[in-house]
Each structure stands twice: as structure tokens, then as C-alpha cells.
Amino acid sequence: MIDSLGTLGTLRVGLIVAFTLLGLFFSFVSMTGVIRLPDLYSRAHTASQADTLGAGFGLAAVALVIGLEGTGFKTVLLLFFIFVTNPTAAHAITRAAFEEGIVPWTEGDDRR
């Protein structure tokens, strides 16, 4: 089957696999950070950055699979939407926590 794809088809399949693996990696890093990090601020940081990259690479792989038709364009729009809203939501949550008086974890703090 790979022989019938040609050079561009093989490159496309390679990019799809690479983007999928990168998406899974960053999603796993985000999940591990949310579980292991000690406080809301650290967890929001990893969730906003690593999870955004994981979802971004996953959606990029989906867009490559679908192609440049209407649905692929909608996938790219969703990708940009996630890149804007995910960090903004994490910032709003951490700012609200700070304004409520939730103090960040510091070295030597027993709260975990």
C-alpha cells in the first residue's frame, strides 16, 4: 500500500504518525503533571501548555488525514480556537484562585 502512495503520500503518512505520537506524548506529560504537581498554579501551568500542545498535534494529525476539504478547514479553526482559549482559561482560573487568597506551594511546604 505504501508503494502506491508515492513520495508525497508517504511523507503525509509519516507526518500523521509523527503528529499523533507527539500529541500523545504531550497529553501524557500534561496528565502526569496534573497528577504529580503540588498546587493549583503548577497544575494549571502544565494543563495549559502541555495539553494545548497535545491537542494541537492531535488536531494537526486529524487535519492531515481529512485533507483540505471543508472539514479539514474546520479542524484547523478548532486548533486555533484551542490555542487561544486553553491558556486564557488557565490564566483566568489561576487569577481567580490568587484573588481568593490561595497561596502557591513553596519549597518546604507540607501541603501536597
Number of C-alpha atoms within 10 A of each C-alpha: 6 9 8 8 12 11 10 9 13 15 12 16 16 12 16 20 14 15 21 20 16 19 24 18 17 23 24 15 17 24 16 14 18 18 10 12 16 17 16 18 21 17 20 20 19 21 24 21 17 20 25 23 22 24 21 25 24 23 23 21 24 18 20 17 14 14 13 13 9 9 13 18 14 13 20 18 13 15 20 13 12 19 18 12 13 15 18 12 13 20 16 11 15 18 14 12 15 14 10 9 9 14 12 13 16 10 5 6 9 8 8 8
